[in-house]
Amino acid sequence: MLNLMEGVDEYNNQGALVGIDGVNNEELMGALRRMNPIQRQRTINKMAYAGIPSRGSRAEMEKFFAELPSYIKEGLAGGTLRLADTVIYSIKVVNSKTIKMYEPQDDRQIGLRNISNAKLPKNQAFLVSGIFLLAGTAADATVDSSMATNFTGLETFPAIANGEFSLTCNKKQLIPETSNIVFKTASFHNLPLGYYKLANPRLIQDDVLIELTVELGTITGIPANSYLFAGMHGTITTP
């Protein structure tokens, strides 16, 4: 089974993290110059230690370091930011053929979603390594019941499984319209339930609009008070 907890230790490839692939790296040298002597020496010592190679989504994050904004690179190099594994999730009711899992009017609320306004906070860049999509039927239409929904795979929701999803950030398409069939993993013993591992992980910058949309051809056979759980799994920068 895919180990989603791989790399729970601190980021362990500092050389790749701060881009120490040549002495002409101006951003790296600038970050080092701004540090006090003790902090600078500690950072250099960490970078010089190869350590154990990164694994899982953290290893994937290394490949995208060059795309991070300079202020995030400097934060990682200086130790004010670090990398952490996370799942950014949202729960929405299935009451139409189009379900927008993240919307600008959304507020963070435990049990429903863990970001506000469909955006990452400042200084948080997120590499999406995989996506969960699960469905369930609540006891009634109350908010508490939606948060207490027992989410399962799409195998018992054929109208949802036969739909599509897409992921767009800042009007830029990261994942084009893709069949929800990819989330039917109940018969796959090496994948978690409802998990789609991206062969091409996608980087989401801070403070840009996230649009993960599920489109259905029909809502026939979907029980009333049914909900979708969408979770983007990967590595994020955090204080």
C-alpha positions in Angstrom: 0.0 0.0 0.0 1.2 3.5 -0.8 2.8 5.0 2.3 1.4 8.5 2.5 3.5 9.2 5.5 6.8 8.8 3.7 9.2 11.7 4.4 7.5 12.8 7.7 11.0 13.8 8.9 12.3 17.2 8.1 13.4 17.9 4.6 16.7 16.0 4.2 18.2 17.1 1.0 19.3 20.6 1.8 21.6 20.9 -1.2 18.8 20.5 -3.6 16.5 22.5 -1.4 18.5 25.7 -1.6 19.7 25.1 -5.2 23.4 24.6 -4.4 24.2 23.3 -7.9 26.8 26.0 -8.7 28.6 28.9 -7.2 26.8 31.4 -9.5 23.5 30.9 -7.8 22.8 34.6 -7.0 19.7 33.9 -5.0 21.5 31.4 -2.8 24.5 33.6 -2.2 22.2 36.6 -1.5 20.3 34.6 1.2 23.6 33.4 2.8 25.0 37.0 2.9 21.9 38.2 4.8 22.3 35.6 7.5 24.3 36.3 10.7 27.7 34.3 10.8 26.4 31.6 13.1 23.2 31.0 11.0 25.3 31.1 7.8 27.7 28.4 9.0 24.9 26.2 10.2 23.1 26.5 6.9 26.3 25.7 5.0 27.0 22.7 7.2 23.4 21.4 6.6 23.8 21.8 2.8 27.2 20.0 2.9 25.6 17.0 4.6 24.1 14.8 1.9 22.0 12.8 4.4 19.4 10.2 3.4 17.8 10.9 0.0 14.4 12.4 0.2 11.4 10.1 -0.6 7.8 10.4 -1.7 6.3 13.8 -2.5 9.3 15.5 -0.8 11.6 14.0 -3.4 9.2 15.3 -6.1 9.3 18.8 -4.5 13.1 19.0 -5.1 12.5 18.9 -8.8 10.3 22.0 -8.7 12.5 24.1 -6.4 13.6 26.3 -9.3 10.0 27.4 -9.9 9.4 28.7 -6.3 9.4 32.5 -5.8 12.6 33.9 -4.4 11.1 34.9 -1.1 10.1 31.2 -0.5 13.5 29.9 -1.5 15.1 32.4 0.9 12.8 31.3 3.7 13.6 27.7 3.2 17.4 28.4 3.0 17.2 30.6 6.1 15.1 28.2 8.1 12.1 30.4 8.5 10.1 28.0 6.3 10.2 24.2 6.1 8.5 21.5 4.1 5.7 19.4 5.5 3.4 16.7 4.1 -0.3 17.6 4.0 -3.7 17.0 2.5 -5.7 20.1 1.4 -9.3 19.0 1.5 -12.8 20.3 0.9 -16.3 18.7 1.3 -19.2 19.9 -1.0 -22.7 18.7 -1.5 -23.7 17.0 -4.8 -26.7 19.1 -5.7 -26.0 19.8 -9.4 -24.0 18.4 -12.3 -21.1 20.9 -11.6 -19.5 20.8 -8.1 -16.8 23.4 -7.4 -14.7 21.9 -4.5 -12.9 25.2 -3.7 -14.7 28.6 -4.1 -13.7 32.2 -3.2 -16.4 32.6 -0.6 -15.3 29.5 1.3 -14.0 29.9 4.9 -11.7 27.5 6.6 -13.8 25.2 8.9 -12.5 22.0 10.6 -14.4 19.1 9.1 -15.3 20.9 5.9 -12.1 22.5 4.5 -8.7 23.6 5.6 -8.1 26.7 3.4 -10.0 29.9 3.0 -11.0 31.7 -0.2 -9.8 28.8 -2.4 -6.2 30.1 -2.0 -3.0 29.1 -0.2 -1.8 31.6 2.4 1.3 33.8 1.8 4.6 31.8 1.8 2.9 28.5 1.2 3.7 26.8 -2.1 2.2 23.3 -2.5 3.2 20.4 -4.8 0.2 18.2 -5.6 1.5 14.6 -5.7 -1.9 13.0 -5.8 -5.7 13.6 -5.4 -8.4 11.9 -3.3 -12.0 11.8 -4.4 -14.5 10.1 -2.2 -18.3 10.2 -1.8 -20.8 9.6 0.9 -24.4 10.1 1.9 -25.2 12.1 5.1 -28.0 11.4 7.5 -29.6 14.8 6.6 -28.8 18.2 5.1 -27.3 19.8 8.3 -23.7 21.0 8.4 -22.9 18.6 11.3 -24.2 15.6 9.3 -22.1 16.6 6.3 -19.0 16.7 8.5 -20.0 13.3 10.0 -20.4 11.6 6.5 -18.8 8.2 6.0 -16.9 8.7 2.8 -16.2 5.7 0.6 -14.9 5.0 -2.9 -16.8 5.9 -6.0 -17.6 2.2 -6.8 -21.1 2.7 -5.3 -21.7 6.1 -7.0 -21.6 5.2 -10.7 -23.0 8.6 -11.8 -20.0 10.3 -10.1 -17.5 7.7 -11.2 -18.6 8.3 -14.8 -18.0 12.1 -14.5 -14.9 14.1 -14.9 -12.7 16.4 -12.9 -10.2 19.2 -13.7 -7.7 21.3 -11.7 -7.0 25.0 -12.6 -4.9 27.5 -10.7 -4.9 31.2 -11.6 -6.8 30.4 -14.8 -3.9 28.0 -15.8 -5.0 24.4 -16.4 -2.9 22.0 -14.3 -5.0 18.9 -14.9 -7.3 18.8 -18.0 -10.7 17.1 -17.9 -10.0 13.6 -16.7 -12.4 10.7 -16.0 -13.3 10.1 -12.4 -12.8 6.4 -13.1 -9.1 6.9 -12.0 -10.4 7.2 -8.4 -12.0 3.7 -8.4 -9.1 2.0 -6.5 -11.0 -0.4 -4.3 -9.5 -3.4 -6.2 -6.0 -2.0 -6.1 -4.1 -3.2 -3.1 -1.2 -0.8 -3.6 -3.3 2.4 -3.5 -5.4 4.0 -0.8 -9.1 4.2 -1.5 -10.1 6.9 -4.0 -6.5 8.0 -4.5 -5.1 9.1 -7.9 -1.3 9.3 -8.0 -0.2 12.0 -10.5 2.6 10.9 -12.8 3.2 14.6 -13.3 3.0 16.4 -10.0 1.8 20.0 -10.2 3.0 23.0 -8.3 0.5 25.6 -6.8 1.9 29.0 -5.8 0.6 31.0 -2.9 -2.3 33.4 -3.2 -3.7 32.1 -6.5 -7.2 30.8 -7.0 -7.6 27.0 -6.9 -10.4 25.5 -8.9 -10.9 21.8 -8.6 -14.2 21.1 -10.5 -16.2 17.9 -10.8 -18.5 17.6 -13.7 -21.3 15.0 -13.9 -23.2 13.9 -16.9 -26.2 13.0 -14.7 -27.2 13.0 -11.1 -29.5 10.0 -11.6 -29.1 7.4 -8.8 -27.2 9.8 -6.4 -29.1 9.8 -3.1 -30.2 13.1 -1.5 -27.7 14.6 0.9 -24.7 13.1 -0.9 -21.3 14.8 -0.5 -17.9 14.7 -2.2 -14.6 14.8 -0.4 -11.7 16.1 -2.5 -8.2 16.1 -1.0 -5.0 17.2 -2.7 -2.1 15.3 -1.1 1.5 16.5 -1.3 4.3 18.7 0.2 3.8 22.3 1.3 6.0 25.1 2.6 5.1 26.2 6.1 6.5 28.3 9.0 
